[in-house]
Amino acid sequence: MTLDEYSRYDTVGLAELVRRRDISAAELAQTALASGPLGGVPFLRKDILIQEEAGLTEFGSRLASGLRIPNASELALRYNRAGLVTLGRTTTPEMAFNATTENVKDGPTRNPWNLDRSAGGSSGGSAAIVAAGAVPAAHGNDGGGSIRIPAACCGIVGLKPTRGRVPLGPDHGTVLLGLVAEHALTRTVRDSAAILDATQGASSGDPYVIAPPVRPYLAEIGTPAGRLKIAYTNKAWTGVNVDPEIAAAVDRTATLCRDLGHDVVEAGPVIDAEAFGFATQNIWCGFIALGIEALAAATGRRPGPETLEASTLACLEYGRSLTAVDLYRAEDVMNRVSRKVGDFFASYDVLLTPTIAQRTLPIGAAILNANASDLTAEKWVRQIFTYAPFTSLFNTTGQPAISLPLEQDSDGLPVGMQFVARYGEEATLFRLAASVEEASPWKSPGNTPKTQGRAVSRHGKFVLRRPSQA
């Protein structure tokens, strides 16, 4: 059956065709799936924020175990209309507040390149399953680097779109006062563009609407990027140390961009890092406190060590101590930081940085141990953004940023490079990223011998197991 034939029938008419055996139910389903631009492609969703109607959404937490949210999110509906077939959920750290995907509820999610290493976070389950070759793409969201960090760790493509590009409704207008953006993790730049084409645009009742793209993002793939003015830095504006191997990789990527004909200079934004870090802490902890209270009410469970990890309990306690004035102060800081960074981008088309400051950590690394007994909210936030100091700034500014797997460290593990464009200019990133991908193609992580065939499903959540556990 062709799509044209399919569209002529209503529900009763299609049912009659199946009853008369003019067409099988399976053939009818295949025709329906082919109706979207991504028809029939297997897909997975991260276990937080996005939800299907009456589907499980457990936030990586024992507190939310078994939780089913009655309504579907607009993004899930758009994935479905595009023809993507959502097979299940991917793991996330508790409340998505970690740069690794390890939690008490599900255990660690392992990196396909080396099963003793972290997959990054908080969209680490999605990054790992895509990198292992089980699906070509999976959903992720990003409130401080949660798409880009795991993309860097797992050697795939991770774009955080512009604030407002992909809807968060109907349950949210903004999340984390606007820090969170929804999109996907993919193996190729063109897949990221195609999925964004299928999901971009405001939905009914959204708090604001940004300018739509001039043409489909997929049309940008292969279009010359032009001569861009690219700034690059391997120094963190927060002052934390950057691994020498990572810093050297940025220098090589800058050279690659220069060889592609761009004007490349060493420069980076300057911000009040102390005020920015404190504001980030208040926004995250305030939202976590709100979320924990909502989950406790929905499940009837009490927040405590039996249901929450130590870092979440610390953030809950701190978040409850905040006032409305504290959050308005945080918003004021974010505005001032965004203006400062906006002035920087008046002189540059793109900024190049490392995605993370350190090489991929081993599973169980102390700096990202969310259940350590000595954690305070302040210490936890500081530890996360010491490991990943380059990403969260662009959640604040709302700019699009993409991590590309352009380098490897001395252990053969992926190293991600982050490219940031001006607000609303995903097209610039897609053109540049596609040209870089062609000039310096990355190794397919799904072909790594340690993980072929090792991705398994447990209770509908996709995780990676050691070969002995598969």
Secondary structure, DSSP 8 states (H G I E B T S, - for coil): --HHHHHT--HHHHHHHHHTTSS-HHHHHHHHHTTSTTTT-EEEEESSS---TTEE--TTSGGGTT-EESS--HHHHHHHHTT-EEEEEE---GGG-SSS-EETTTEE-EETTEEEEE--SSSHHHHHHHHTTS-SEEEEEESSSTTHHHHHHHTSEEEE--TTSS--TTT-S-SGGGT-EEEEEESSHHHHHHHHHHH-S--TT-S------SS-GGGGTTS---S-EEEE--S-TT-----HHHHHHHHHHHHHHHHTT-EEEE------HHHHHHHHHHHHHHHHHHHHHHHHHHH----STTTS-HHHHHHHHHHHH--HHHHHHHHHHHHHHHHHHHHHHTS-SEEEEESSSS---BTT-GGG-TT-TT--HHHHHHHHHHHS-SSTHHHHH---EEEEEEEE-TTS-EEEEEEEESTT-HHHHHHHHHHHHHHS----GGG-TTTTT-EEEETTEEEE--GGG-
